[in-house]
Amino acid sequence: ENYIFGKFDTFCKRLDRIVDVLNTIESLSGLQNIRVEGLEPIVVKYRSVVDAIKKKSYDLLDHRKPDFDNDYNEFKSQIEYIQAQLQLFIDSWFR
C-alpha cells in the first residue's frame, strides 16, 4: 500500500513540475512581442531556455527516471536568472 501511494505521490509531484514549466513558459512568452531597446539579450536567453526544454526526447511522465528532474532544476535556475536580468533592465529605466 505504501509502495503504491509513494509512486502515486512521486507521479503527482512530476505532474506539478510539468505544469510549473508550462505556466512559466506561458507567463514569460509575452517577452517575445516587446520591442524595447536593450531587451533583446533577455529575449534571446528566454528563447534558448524554452527551446532546450522543448527538445528533450524522454518521456516526461516517467517519474522513475531523474532526467526531467535535473532538467527542471536547470530550467528553474535559468528562469530565475532571466527574471533577475529583467528586473535589472526595468530598474535601469527608473534611475
N, C-alpha and C positions, 0 to 999 in steps of 0.2 A: 504493500500500500504506500509506504513512504517513498519507495523507488518510483512508482508511477507518478505520484504527486510532485516529487522532486523533478522529474523530467518535464512535467507539465509546467512547473514554475520556471524552469530554465527556458522552455519554449516561449512562455509569456514574456519573459524578460527580453528575449531575442526580438519578439514582435514589437515591444515597446521601443527598442533601439532602432528598428527599421522605420517605425512611424516617426521617431525623432529625426532621423536622417531626411525623410521625405518632407517633413514640416520645415526643417531648416532650409532645405533647398528651395522650397516654395516661398518661404518668408524673405529670402535674400534674392530671389530671381529678378525682382524689380530693379536691382542694381544695373542690369544689362541695358536697361532702357534710359538710364540717366546719362545725359551728355553734359558733364561738367568738367572743365579743365582740371587735370590733376587726378581724376578719379580712375582713369584707365588702368593703372597698375593694379589697383584693388580688384577691378572687374576681371582682369586677366587672371589674377590669382584665384578668384572665385570660380571662374570657368574651369581652370585646371583641376581644382579640387573636386568639382562636380563631375567632370569628365573621368577623373581617376576612379571615383567610387562607382560610376555607371559602367565602367569597363570590366569590373570584376566578373569572373565567369563561374564562380562557385555558387552553390545553392544557398541563398540567404536564409532559408528556413531550416537548414540542417544545423540544429543547435549543438550537435555533438562536435562539430569542427570549429576550432577557435579562429579561423581565418577572418571571419567577419568581425569578431570582437576586436582583433588587432587593428583592422582597417577602420572600424568605428572609432576607436580611440585616436587614431591618427587623423581621421576626418574631424573629430571634435576639436582637436588641438589646432588644426589648420583653420577651422572656422573661428575659433577664439582669436587667432592671430588676425584674420580678416576683419573681425569686429573691432579689434583694438586699433587697427590701421584706419578703419572707417571713422572711429571716434576721434582719432588724432586729426584726420582730414577735416572733419566737421569743426573741431576745436580751433583749427588754424584759421578758419574763416571769421572767427569772433575775436581774434587778437588784434 
